[in-house]
């Protein structure tokens, strides 16, 4: 098993775990976005650019979702 295969396995496993735990905390949504970036990097390094492109878009979607659901802090008056 090559280091690239191991990297890809870790990336998609992280995506799966974070996706399963998203309802527990908004931090899992952000972690999912980061794991999608890792999956995207894996796709590009492997030469599967369509996979890399779709994972990059998925990372942006997840980051936006995190931005919308994160707790809003108010500035001190």
N, C-alpha and C positions, 0 to 999 in steps of 0.2 A: 504494500500500500504506500503510495507516494505522499509526500507532505502536502501536496495540493489536494489530494483526495481527502486527507484527514482534515484539512482546513475547511473544505466544502461540507464535510460531515458535521463538523462543529458548528458551522454557520447555520445550516438548515435545522440542526437540533436546537440551537438557541432560538431560532425563529419559532419553532413548534412550541417550545416551553413558554416563551414569552407570550405568544398568542393565546395559549391555554390559560395563562394567569392574568390576562389583561383586565378582567373584571375586578381583581383584587386591589390594583393600584394603578394610577396614571403612569407611574415609573415603568411598569411593564410594557406600556404602549411605546414609551420612548426607547426602551430596550429592544422592543420588536423592530422599531425603525432602524436602530443601529445594526441589529442582526441582519436586516434586509440589505443594508449597505455592505456587510460582510459577504452575504450571498451574491450581491451584484459583483463585488470584486472577484469572487470565485468564478462566476460566469465569464467575466472578461478574461481572467487569467487562463481559464480552460479553453477559451476560444469560442465559447457559446455566447456570442454577443447579444442575440435576442433575449436569452435568459438574463444576462447582465443588465440589459436595458430595462426589462420589465421589473426586475428586482429594485433597480434604482428608482423607478416611478413608484413602486410600492412603498419604498422607504419615505418618499415625499408625502404620500398619502397618509402613512402612519404618523409622520412628524406633524402634519397638519391636524390630525385627529388628537394627538397629544396636546397640541397648542390650544385646541378648543375645549378640552375636558380638564386641563390642569386647573388646580385651585388658583383663583385670582387673588392676588394680594393687593391691598389698598395702601396707598401712600399715607404716611402720618400727616394729619392736618395741622 
